[in-house]
Amino acid sequence: KLRSRHRHQPPLPPGPPADPLIGHLRVIPTKDQGSVFHKWAQTYGDVLYVNALGRSMVILDSITAATDLLEKRSSNYSDRPRFPVIELLGYDPNLVLMPYGDRFRKHRKIIHSNFTKRACLPWRDLQKDSAYNLALSLLDNGENYDRLFSWFTTAVITKIAYGFDVKFEDDEYVQMAEHNGFVLNEPETAGGTVVDLLPFLRHFPSWFPGTQAASFAREWRWAIRRLYDLPFEKVKREWDRGTAGPSLLAAELAKLDGKENDEDLEDLKGASAMAFIAGAETTWSALVIFLLAMVRHPDIQRRAQEEIDRVTGPDRLPDFSDQNSLPFVECLVQEVLRWHPVVPLGIPHRCMEEDIYRNMFIPKGSIVIANLHGMALDESVYSDPTSFNPSRFLPKPIGNEEPLFQAAFGFGRRACPGMHLALAGLWIVMVTILATADISKATDKDGNTIEVEPDYTNGLASRPKPFPCRIQSRSEQRRDLLAKAIAASSK
Ligand code: HEM
């Protein structure tokens, strides 16, 4: 019906058959959306259109289409749709979901300028010391890996954003990051599914008072507000007294030069909270994915360990200065980002004006989804895409010379501004763990190996559900190296 309405317009992009009244409402999945969209793309192509009760959604299933639209035409594709449930939860102000415009530019500038590759260099010692602490704790307490990874990412981002040191376990910032992680990984309730993006979908909008999502939001709002208010107020008090240590927030308060108004302060509160929220959750998930990959692929683990041992020898630990000498480890980090993108559908963009692409009509206001999950499985780019294979990125003839999966960080003017910090953090943690620990399958009380099948959470962010594994020291000498390095850095 829609197709015939505008005679001179090119057709809409193809998609699965729709109901004449409610459009695709019934076929839009609420689970494993990335896989379902990718399957549709096999039939209908890499630019898909679905419509539910009048709301247009365009799904991009290839890096080419996403680059053409979200990057090359970014002035039209950098808006965001509204996320009513996330708003109800109190994430405000919030760069990730902010509509395109002046306030977006202000927030983006604050975050971007603090996380360029260069701006991240001074944080490398912090990342390294935290990675060594993490690795030593893993050797003693491997079953606690999830909380230890969460501690690492929280400790790094809290120091950078607010200047506070975060101790192991039960620290209030670790708890805040865990609350945030819980909320963002909840499937239906937190507005994480694309169906929730279409507020008029289903029988009730998901934020309708009394629905499950609205009750969830009311129940958890305090935790998100606390995350915004508490560290901000603490730094602001220290700043007013002249005792604040270096941090993103202190540096930005300094730029205001005493001429701040309430809106400026609200913006700085939002920008630092956003660094904390976006920075802790994603990197933490990627570390759990790394562990899962290592449990399942001892051969790949051994190859990375051999590379590290060749470069460092037995008497020292790897450091950032070794990065260029460890091509396989580099590929391993990149393969973690491709094998299971932690934000499987990216963060939806919204197109502000109607557009025509490859002779297909894209209506104004369409929600545009980059299906990162599907792009990672694109067989025209990645051979045997479901397998975990770091060598795919190595030059031929050793590897397949496949392109890095930069899509993991999104596209265009909304692409992840934290990627340099994230990549450095992931690298130093992975290389340190590989240098000092052996990761293997756990055994049950009868000594049988416990097999681990990947199984992931289903929210806006996605991570492996808890799985058992065994983390053991590779040698006493390496454990001593860790202990000595930690003692030296805390002097
Ligand atoms: C493994 C780590 C990470 C991954 C995979 C990741 C991935 C992403 C993705 C896919 C997006 C959406 C891009 C788009 O809309 O096209 C995004 C946005 C964003 N990320 Fe990250 N991210 C990571 C770490 C970080 C870190 C450490 C920070 C801390 C500064 C951060 C801050 C942000 C912010 C503020 C946005 C919103 C940007 C905007 O809307 O303009 N991320 N990230």
Boltz pocket constraint, residues with backbone or C-beta under 6 A from the ligand:
constraints:
  - pocket:
      binder: B
      contacts: [[A, 95], [A, 96], [A, 97], [A, 98], [A, 108], [A, 111], [A, 115], [A, 274], [A, 275], [A, 276], [A, 278], [A, 279], [A, 280], [A, 282], [A, 283], [A, 286], [A, 342], [A, 343], [A, 346], [A, 347], [A, 348], [A, 349], [A, 407], [A, 408], [A, 409], [A, 410], [A, 411], [A, 412], [A, 413], [A, 414], [A, 415], [A, 416], [A, 417], [A, 418], [A, 419], [A, 421], [A, 422]]
      max_distance: 6.0
